[in-house]
Amino acid sequence: LAGCTSFGGGSTPEPVAVDAGQACDNCGMVVRKHPGPVGEVFFEENAPEGHDNPARFDSLKQCLFPYLLEREARGWSVVAQYVTDYSTVDYTVTSEGGDSFISSHVEADAFAPAEDLHYAVESEVKGAMGPDFVPFSDEADATAFADEYGGDVVEYGDIGEGLIGK
């Protein structure tokens, strides 16, 4: 692998902004050019191919979670993972060609620990790669989103191969 970073001493890395031109480590699309939830994962002693941690993703359902499951199956350990927290950003849902898309937020302060959030799943709202998981720190926000756009609300621990569709 191109770069290995170790986070010894018990320190947890803070989220970082996704810069212009940085590509998704799963699909290769430039993250900032697409709508929807984004995320990043810091690994203990491994790093994504071609750059240092974190691994970056332009989609949660189609990119972050499948990548994470595959790396964990290889024995990689996660130090920290962050995703867009739609409870803390001014997001918009827009319509284009009959589809609804949610805005993307790539700044560091838009991220929250993935395991602490509630996810609206199976809604009509799409992200970069189609239907996506939309995370919220406030469960009431997730429920309101699901009520408006369809779907259900699940916890981080409920997300697995069944919801991902792998």
C-alpha positions in Angstrom: 0.0 0.0 0.0 1.1 3.5 -0.8 1.1 4.9 2.7 0.6 3.5 6.1 -0.3 5.7 9.0 -0.4 4.5 12.6 -2.5 6.4 15.2 -0.7 5.3 18.3 -1.0 6.7 21.8 -4.8 6.4 21.8 -5.3 9.7 19.9 -8.3 9.8 17.5 -7.9 11.8 14.4 -10.3 14.6 13.8 -12.4 14.8 10.6 -10.8 16.7 7.7 -12.5 18.6 4.8 -12.6 16.9 1.5 -10.5 19.0 -0.9 -11.2 19.8 -4.5 -10.1 17.0 -6.8 -10.1 14.3 -4.1 -11.7 11.1 -5.4 -13.8 8.5 -3.8 -11.7 5.5 -2.8 -14.3 3.1 -3.9 -15.7 4.4 -7.2 -13.1 7.0 -8.2 -15.6 9.9 -8.7 -14.5 13.3 -7.5 -16.3 13.7 -4.2 -17.1 17.5 -4.3 -18.7 17.2 -7.8 -21.7 15.1 -6.6 -24.7 15.5 -4.3 -25.4 13.5 -1.2 -23.8 12.2 2.1 -20.0 11.8 2.2 -17.7 10.1 4.6 -14.2 9.3 5.6 -12.5 6.5 7.4 -9.2 6.4 9.2 -7.6 3.0 9.5 -5.1 1.9 12.2 -2.2 0.5 10.3 -3.4 0.6 6.7 -4.3 3.4 4.3 -6.2 3.7 1.1 -4.2 2.9 -2.1 -2.4 6.0 -3.4 -2.6 8.3 -0.4 -2.5 8.6 3.4 -5.6 8.3 5.6 -8.4 9.0 5.5 -10.2 7.0 2.8 -12.8 9.3 1.3 -16.3 8.5 -0.1 -18.9 10.2 -2.2 -21.6 7.8 -1.1 -22.4 5.9 2.1 -24.6 3.0 0.8 -22.7 2.3 -2.4 -19.2 3.3 -1.5 -18.2 3.8 2.2 -20.0 0.8 3.8 -19.1 -1.8 1.1 -15.4 -0.6 1.2 -15.5 -0.7 5.0 -16.9 -4.3 5.1 -14.4 -5.5 2.6 -11.4 -3.9 4.5 -12.6 -5.3 7.8 -12.8 -8.8 6.3 -9.2 -8.3 5.3 -8.3 -7.5 9.0 -8.1 -3.7 8.7 -9.0 -1.9 11.9 -10.9 1.4 12.0 -9.6 4.2 14.2 -12.3 6.7 13.3 -15.0 7.1 10.7 -17.0 10.3 10.0 -20.0 11.0 7.8 -22.1 14.1 7.0 -24.3 15.0 9.9 -27.4 16.5 8.3 -28.7 17.7 11.7 -25.9 20.3 11.8 -25.8 21.6 8.2 -28.2 23.7 6.1 -29.1 21.0 3.5 -31.3 21.2 0.5 -33.3 18.6 -1.4 -33.6 19.5 -5.0 -35.5 17.9 -7.9 -33.9 17.1 -11.3 -35.4 15.0 -14.0 -38.0 13.6 -11.6 -35.4 12.6 -9.0 -34.8 14.2 -5.6 -31.1 14.8 -4.5 -29.8 16.0 -1.2 -26.9 18.5 -1.0 -23.4 17.5 -0.2 -21.3 18.9 2.7 -17.6 18.3 2.6 -16.2 20.7 5.3 -14.7 19.1 8.4 -17.3 20.6 10.8 -20.1 18.9 8.7 -18.9 15.5 9.9 -19.8 13.5 13.0 -18.7 10.0 14.2 -20.6 7.5 12.0 -21.5 5.2 14.8 -23.2 8.0 16.8 -25.8 8.8 14.1 -29.3 7.8 13.0 -29.7 6.9 9.3 -32.7 7.5 7.1 -32.6 4.6 4.7 -34.6 3.5 1.7 -35.9 7.1 1.1 -36.7 8.5 -2.4 -33.7 11.0 -2.0 -30.6 10.2 -3.9 -26.9 11.0 -3.5 -23.9 10.6 -5.8 -24.6 6.9 -6.6 -28.4 6.7 -6.3 -30.4 6.0 -3.2 -28.3 6.6 -0.1 -28.2 6.5 3.7 -28.8 10.0 5.1 -27.3 10.4 8.6 -28.5 12.7 11.4 -27.3 13.2 15.0 -30.8 14.1 16.1 -33.1 11.1 15.8 -36.1 13.4 15.5 -34.5 15.0 12.4 -34.0 11.5 10.9 -37.6 10.6 11.6 -38.9 13.9 10.1 -36.8 13.2 7.0 -38.1 9.7 6.6 -41.6 10.9 7.1 -41.2 13.5 4.3 -39.2 11.4 1.9 -40.1 7.8 2.7 -38.0 5.1 4.3 -37.1 4.0 7.8 -34.6 5.2 10.5 -31.9 2.8 11.6 -28.9 2.9 13.9 -25.3 2.5 12.7 -25.2 -1.1 14.0 -28.2 -2.1 11.9 -26.3 -1.3 8.7 -25.0 -4.4 7.1 -25.0 -6.4 3.9 -28.8 -6.6 3.8 -29.3 -2.9 3.8 -26.3 -2.2 1.6 -27.6 -4.8 -1.0 -24.2 -6.5 -1.3 
